Amino acid sequence: MIRRLVIGTANRHKLREIKEILAGLPFEVVGITELGFPGEIDEDRPTIEENARKKAHELARRCGALTAADDTGLEVDALGGRPGVLSSRYSGPGATYESNNRKLLAELDGLPAESRRAVFRCVIALADPEGVIATVEGATTGRIVTEPRGTGGFGYDPVFQPDGFELTYAEMGAELKNRLSHRGKAVRALQAFLERAVSGADPALAERLRGGKE
């Protein structure tokens, strides 16, 4: 039996990363826009976990299927945890990846490497039309480099260098980035949860997941 799992994002980069990691599970993984549903949900909650839970539940109700949605925040120590929950719109209305990076680098201008510590966090919520089933999280520590490097990835990838590597996310291939990244860790946690759920170890949970469209 193949169940449908909707990924509640209109971001094609995120969708591709998530599909690559979840490949092999007994789910038909589809993006929200592939089903013709608008993917925009107002991210007005004070934490990334609350935003993820809100998005997953609202999108699950819209499409009537099991849905996973994430929210991600880059927390920089020297900025008191900013941009955090505002990461995607840090540079204001009409924010782009480039304008967010420019603002971040300007705020850190002149700071030495040891003062540029940061952590990338990703929370994924899994929901059906009845409500949120579970949340999982992934985090990766690193630092913000002094100028963008690399052409891969998206968002803050050109300026985030994970601990133990000389490459930014944007300089890494997809396989390496997915292994190291906050989102990759969160998606693998979701993968492990879904594997346990469909194994039948928790019959009530397995039955609830079968409520998703096939």
Short mmCIF file of the C-alpha atoms (twelve columns), coordinates in Angstrom:
data_MODEL
# 
_entry.id   MODEL 
# 
loop_
_atom_site.group_PDB 
_atom_site.id 
_atom_site.type_symbol 
_atom_site.label_atom_id 
_atom_site.label_alt_id 
_atom_site.label_comp_id 
_atom_site.label_asym_id 
_atom_site.label_seq_id 
_atom_site.Cartn_x 
_atom_site.Cartn_y 
_atom_site.Cartn_z 
_atom_site.pdbx_PDB_model_num 
ATOM 1   C CA . MET A 1   0.000  0.000  0.000  1 
ATOM 2   C CA . ILE A 2   1.410  3.361  -1.045 1 
ATOM 3   C CA . ARG A 3   0.312  6.274  1.104  1 
ATOM 4   C CA . ARG A 4   0.521  9.883  0.052  1 
ATOM 5   C CA . LEU A 5   2.711  12.258 2.020  1 
ATOM 6   C CA . VAL A 6   2.366  15.910 1.088  1 
ATOM 7   C CA . ILE A 7   5.357  18.162 1.695  1 
ATOM 8   C CA . GLY A 8   3.981  21.540 2.703  1 
ATOM 9   C CA . THR A 9   6.367  23.840 0.906  1 
ATOM 10  C CA . ALA A 10  6.315  25.804 -2.315 1 
ATOM 11  C CA . ASN A 11  10.123 26.010 -2.213 1 
ATOM 12  C CA . ARG A 12  11.389 23.683 -4.930 1 
ATOM 13  C CA . HIS A 13  14.858 23.503 -3.361 1 
ATOM 14  C CA . LYS A 14  13.486 22.274 -0.035 1 
ATOM 15  C CA . LEU A 15  11.163 19.838 -1.798 1 
ATOM 16  C CA . ARG A 16  14.009 18.300 -3.799 1 
ATOM 17  C CA . GLU A 17  16.171 17.828 -0.680 1 
ATOM 18  C CA . ILE A 18  13.297 16.217 1.243  1 
ATOM 19  C CA . LYS A 19  12.307 13.902 -1.612 1 
ATOM 20  C CA . GLU A 20  15.917 12.710 -1.976 1 
ATOM 21  C CA . ILE A 21  16.110 11.718 1.692  1 
ATOM 22  C CA . LEU A 22  12.662 10.100 1.901  1 
ATOM 23  C CA . ALA A 23  13.104 8.048  -1.260 1 
ATOM 24  C CA . GLY A 24  12.468 4.380  -0.483 1 
ATOM 25  C CA . LEU A 25  9.694  4.863  2.053  1 
ATOM 26  C CA . PRO A 26  6.249  3.423  1.215  1 
ATOM 27  C CA . PHE A 27  4.906  6.907  0.517  1 
ATOM 28  C CA . GLU A 28  4.132  8.870  -2.608 1 
ATOM 29  C CA . VAL A 29  5.916  12.100 -1.692 1 
ATOM 30  C CA . VAL A 30  4.422  15.120 -3.446 1 
ATOM 31  C CA . GLY A 31  4.720  18.880 -3.050 1 
ATOM 32  C CA . ILE A 32  1.740  20.983 -2.070 1 
ATOM 33  C CA . THR A 33  1.845  22.916 -5.339 1 
ATOM 34  C CA . GLU A 34  1.841  19.682 -7.353 1 
ATOM 35  C CA . LEU A 35  -1.662 19.123 -5.996 1 
ATOM 36  C CA . GLY A 36  -2.795 22.594 -6.996 1 
ATOM 37  C CA . PHE A 37  -3.014 23.939 -3.455 1 
ATOM 38  C CA . PRO A 38  -1.444 27.264 -2.479 1 
ATOM 39  C CA . GLY A 39  1.468  26.674 -0.146 1 
ATOM 40  C CA . GLU A 40  1.660  30.043 1.566  1 
ATOM 41  C CA . ILE A 41  0.738  30.105 5.260  1 
ATOM 42  C CA . ASP A 42  1.303  33.226 7.341  1 
ATOM 43  C CA . GLU A 43  4.313  32.469 9.582  1 
ATOM 44  C CA . ASP A 44  3.126  34.595 12.495 1 
ATOM 45  C CA . ARG A 45  4.061  32.360 15.424 1 
ATOM 46  C CA . PRO A 46  6.910  33.330 17.814 1 
ATOM 47  C CA . THR A 47  8.969  30.129 17.364 1 
ATOM 48  C CA . ILE A 48  9.934  27.937 14.442 1 
ATOM 49  C CA . GLU A 49  8.260  24.923 16.084 1 
ATOM 50  C CA . GLU A 50  4.935  26.733 16.365 1 
ATOM 51  C CA . ASN A 51  5.195  27.909 12.761 1 
ATOM 52  C CA . ALA A 52  5.899  24.342 11.584 1 
ATOM 53  C CA . ARG A 53  2.918  22.981 13.540 1 
ATOM 54  C CA . LYS A 54  0.601  25.677 12.204 1 
ATOM 55  C CA . LYS A 55  1.688  25.153 8.596  1 
ATOM 56  C CA . ALA A 56  1.447  21.359 8.736  1 
ATOM 57  C CA . HIS A 57  -2.056 21.322 10.220 1 
ATOM 58  C CA . GLU A 58  -3.508 24.057 8.011  1 
ATOM 59  C CA . LEU A 59  -2.078 22.499 4.848  1 
ATOM 60  C CA . ALA A 60  -3.248 19.015 5.882  1 
ATOM 61  C CA . ARG A 61  -6.774 20.392 6.230  1 
ATOM 62  C CA . ARG A 62  -6.559 22.069 2.822  1 
ATOM 63  C CA . CYS A 63  -5.484 18.953 0.935  1 
ATOM 64  C CA . GLY A 64  -7.080 16.303 3.150  1 
ATOM 65  C CA . ALA A 65  -3.916 14.227 3.418  1 
ATOM 66  C CA . LEU A 66  -0.960 13.478 5.646  1 
ATOM 67  C CA . THR A 67  1.316  16.528 5.463  1 
ATOM 68  C CA . ALA A 68  4.792  17.435 6.666  1 
ATOM 69  C CA . ALA A 69  5.843  21.078 6.921  1 
ATOM 70  C CA . ASP A 70  8.979  22.683 8.273  1 
ATOM 71  C CA . ASP A 71  10.234 25.975 9.560  1 
ATOM 72  C CA . THR A 72  13.892 26.832 9.758  1 
ATOM 73  C CA . GLY A 73  15.869 29.453 11.623 1 
ATOM 74  C CA . LEU A 74  19.482 30.593 11.573 1 
ATOM 75  C CA . GLU A 75  20.509 31.719 15.060 1 
ATOM 76  C CA . VAL A 76  23.674 33.814 15.324 1 
ATOM 77  C CA . ASP A 77  25.199 34.174 18.799 1 
ATOM 78  C CA . ALA A 78  26.573 37.691 18.246 1 
ATOM 79  C CA . LEU A 79  23.105 38.880 17.181 1 
ATOM 80  C CA . GLY A 80  21.310 37.478 20.204 1 
ATOM 81  C CA . GLY A 81  19.848 34.603 18.182 1 
ATOM 82  C CA . ARG A 82  18.741 36.661 15.187 1 
ATOM 83  C CA . PRO A 83  17.584 36.223 12.479 1 
ATOM 84  C CA . GLY A 84  15.915 33.171 14.063 1 
ATOM 85  C CA . VAL A 85  12.206 32.917 13.318 1 
ATOM 86  C CA . LEU A 86  12.561 35.853 10.892 1 
ATOM 87  C CA . SER A 87  15.249 34.155 8.790  1 
ATOM 88  C CA . SER A 88  13.320 34.004 5.520  1 
ATOM 89  C CA . ARG A 89  12.238 37.642 5.720  1 
ATOM 90  C CA . TYR A 90  15.149 39.123 7.645  1 
ATOM 91  C CA . SER A 91  15.813 42.020 5.266  1 
ATOM 92  C CA . GLY A 92  12.178 43.145 5.287  1 
ATOM 93  C CA . PRO A 93  9.324  43.127 2.755  1 
ATOM 94  C CA . GLY A 94  10.393 41.659 -0.572 1 
ATOM 95  C CA . ALA A 95  13.354 39.906 1.044  1 
ATOM 96  C CA . THR A 96  15.470 37.700 -1.208 1 
ATOM 97  C CA . TYR A 97  18.198 35.194 -0.397 1 
ATOM 98  C CA . GLU A 98  20.767 37.767 -1.500 1 
ATOM 99  C CA . SER A 99  19.336 40.671 0.501  1 
ATOM 100 C CA . ASN A 100 19.100 38.534 3.647  1 
ATOM 101 C CA . ASN A 101 22.736 37.499 3.277  1 
ATOM 102 C CA . ARG A 102 23.847 41.079 2.672  1 
ATOM 103 C CA . LYS A 103 22.104 42.277 5.834  1 
ATOM 104 C CA . LEU A 104 23.533 39.444 7.913  1 
ATOM 105 C CA . LEU A 105 27.098 40.005 6.697  1 
ATOM 106 C CA . ALA A 106 26.817 43.750 7.235  1 
ATOM 107 C CA . GLU A 107 25.746 43.217 10.843 1 
ATOM 108 C CA . LEU A 108 28.730 40.935 11.465 1 
ATOM 109 C CA . ASP A 109 31.235 43.069 9.575  1 
ATOM 110 C CA . GLY A 110 34.615 43.165 11.301 1 
ATOM 111 C CA . LEU A 111 33.894 40.412 13.812 1 
ATOM 112 C CA . PRO A 112 36.546 37.651 14.085 1 
ATOM 113 C CA . ALA A 113 35.736 34.008 13.352 1 
ATOM 114 C CA . GLU A 114 35.240 33.129 17.019 1 
ATOM 115 C CA . SER A 115 32.501 35.751 17.272 1 
ATOM 116 C CA . ARG A 116 30.578 34.478 14.243 1 
ATOM 117 C CA . ARG A 117 29.181 31.303 15.814 1 
ATOM 118 C CA . ALA A 118 25.757 30.199 14.605 1 
ATOM 119 C CA . VAL A 119 23.355 27.271 14.641 1 
ATOM 120 C CA . PHE A 120 20.887 26.291 11.942 1 
ATOM 121 C CA . ARG A 121 17.698 24.701 13.293 1 
ATOM 122 C CA . CYS A 122 14.903 22.948 11.417 1 
ATOM 123 C CA . VAL A 123 11.637 21.689 12.912 1 
ATOM 124 C CA . ILE A 124 9.310  19.476 10.870 1 
ATOM 125 C CA . ALA A 125 5.733  18.886 11.952 1 
ATOM 126 C CA . LEU A 126 3.676  15.958 10.676 1 
ATOM 127 C CA . ALA A 127 -0.086 16.415 10.649 1 
ATOM 128 C CA . ASP A 128 -3.318 15.102 9.228  1 
ATOM 129 C CA . PRO A 129 -6.606 17.026 8.983  1 
ATOM 130 C CA . GLU A 130 -7.365 16.152 12.617 1 
ATOM 131 C CA . GLY A 131 -4.216 17.758 14.023 1 
ATOM 132 C CA . VAL A 132 -0.461 17.486 14.559 1 
ATOM 133 C CA . ILE A 133 0.850  13.941 14.968 1 
ATOM 134 C CA . ALA A 134 4.507  14.612 15.782 1 
ATOM 135 C CA . THR A 135 7.385  17.082 15.505 1 
ATOM 136 C CA . VAL A 136 11.054 16.351 14.899 1 
ATOM 137 C CA . GLU A 137 14.091 18.637 14.890 1 
ATOM 138 C CA . GLY A 138 17.577 18.846 13.435 1 
ATOM 139 C CA . ALA A 139 20.376 21.289 14.225 1 
ATOM 140 C CA . THR A 140 23.863 21.979 12.863 1 
ATOM 141 C CA . THR A 141 26.428 24.281 14.448 1 
ATOM 142 C CA . GLY A 142 28.970 26.355 12.545 1 
ATOM 143 C CA . ARG A 143 29.931 29.922 11.788 1 
ATOM 144 C CA . ILE A 144 29.106 32.713 9.365  1 
ATOM 145 C CA . VAL A 145 31.895 33.377 6.853  1 
ATOM 146 C CA . THR A 146 32.897 36.886 5.777  1 
ATOM 147 C CA . GLU A 147 31.587 36.707 2.207  1 
ATOM 148 C CA . PRO A 148 29.315 34.388 0.192  1 
ATOM 149 C CA . ARG A 149 31.016 31.292 -1.226 1 
ATOM 150 C CA . GLY A 150 29.640 28.649 -3.565 1 
ATOM 151 C CA . THR A 151 26.811 28.389 -6.054 1 
ATOM 152 C CA . GLY A 152 24.805 25.452 -4.711 1 
ATOM 153 C CA . GLY A 153 21.929 25.359 -2.286 1 
ATOM 154 C CA . PHE A 154 19.789 28.343 -1.359 1 
ATOM 155 C CA . GLY A 155 19.043 30.777 1.436  1 
ATOM 156 C CA . TYR A 156 21.966 31.276 3.815  1 
ATOM 157 C CA . ASP A 157 23.906 28.338 2.353  1 
ATOM 158 C CA . PRO A 158 26.667 30.554 0.824  1 
ATOM 159 C CA . VAL A 159 27.519 32.092 4.217  1 
ATOM 160 C CA . PHE A 160 27.130 29.146 6.627  1 
ATOM 161 C CA . GLN A 161 30.150 26.916 7.236  1 
ATOM 162 C CA . PRO A 162 29.383 23.873 9.413  1 
ATOM 163 C CA . ASP A 163 31.825 22.837 12.113 1 
ATOM 164 C CA . GLY A 164 34.583 20.513 10.956 1 
ATOM 165 C CA . PHE A 165 34.511 21.676 7.325  1 
ATOM 166 C CA . GLU A 166 36.194 24.404 5.280  1 
ATOM 167 C CA . LEU A 167 33.266 24.472 2.847  1 
ATOM 168 C CA . THR A 168 30.041 26.398 3.123  1 
ATOM 169 C CA . TYR A 169 26.788 24.557 2.462  1 
ATOM 170 C CA . ALA A 170 26.745 26.174 -1.001 1 
ATOM 171 C CA . GLU A 171 30.160 24.701 -1.841 1 
ATOM 172 C CA . MET A 172 29.074 21.154 -0.972 1 
ATOM 173 C CA . GLY A 173 27.462 18.565 -3.188 1 
ATOM 174 C CA . ALA A 174 23.877 17.583 -2.386 1 
ATOM 175 C CA . GLU A 175 24.856 14.254 -0.800 1 
ATOM 176 C CA . LEU A 176 27.303 15.803 1.666  1 
ATOM 177 C CA . LYS A 177 25.030 18.722 2.503  1 
ATOM 178 C CA . ASN A 178 22.042 16.443 3.125  1 
ATOM 179 C CA . ARG A 179 24.154 14.350 5.486  1 
ATOM 180 C CA . LEU A 180 25.320 17.338 7.509  1 
ATOM 181 C CA . SER A 181 22.533 19.851 7.316  1 
ATOM 182 C CA . HIS A 182 19.909 20.773 9.878  1 
ATOM 183 C CA . ARG A 183 17.159 19.953 7.398  1 
ATOM 184 C CA . GLY A 184 18.769 16.648 6.463  1 
ATOM 185 C CA . LYS A 185 18.892 15.661 10.139 1 
ATOM 186 C CA . ALA A 186 15.260 16.674 10.673 1 
ATOM 187 C CA . VAL A 187 14.085 14.806 7.566  1 
ATOM 188 C CA . ARG A 188 15.960 11.668 8.645  1 
ATOM 189 C CA . ALA A 189 14.260 11.956 12.037 1 
ATOM 190 C CA . LEU A 190 10.942 12.178 10.190 1 
ATOM 191 C CA . GLN A 191 11.984 9.184  8.084  1 
ATOM 192 C CA . ALA A 192 12.724 7.151  11.230 1 
ATOM 193 C CA . PHE A 193 9.380  8.143  12.754 1 
ATOM 194 C CA . LEU A 194 7.475  7.134  9.615  1 
ATOM 195 C CA . GLU A 195 9.341  3.828  9.397  1 
ATOM 196 C CA . ARG A 196 8.357  3.017  12.988 1 
ATOM 197 C CA . ALA A 197 4.798  4.125  12.346 1 
ATOM 198 C CA . VAL A 198 4.223  1.952  9.288  1 
ATOM 199 C CA . SER A 199 5.944  -1.052 10.903 1 
ATOM 200 C CA . GLY A 200 2.849  -1.678 13.005 1 
ATOM 201 C CA . ALA A 201 4.652  -1.308 16.335 1 
ATOM 202 C CA . ASP A 202 2.011  1.282  17.262 1 
ATOM 203 C CA . PRO A 203 -1.259 0.035  15.703 1 
ATOM 204 C CA . ALA A 204 -3.195 3.203  16.542 1 
ATOM 205 C CA . LEU A 205 -0.584 5.401  14.894 1 
ATOM 206 C CA . ALA A 206 -0.339 3.128  11.872 1 
ATOM 207 C CA . GLU A 207 -4.109 3.287  11.450 1 
ATOM 208 C CA . ARG A 208 -4.061 7.079  11.661 1 
ATOM 209 C CA . LEU A 209 -1.404 7.297  8.979  1 
ATOM 210 C CA . ARG A 210 -3.528 5.074  6.758  1 
ATOM 211 C CA . GLY A 211 -6.057 7.895  6.769  1 
ATOM 212 C CA . GLY A 212 -3.856 9.763  4.294  1 
ATOM 213 C CA . LYS A 213 -4.901 9.603  0.653  1 
ATOM 214 C CA . GLU A 214 -3.434 6.735  -1.309 1 
# 
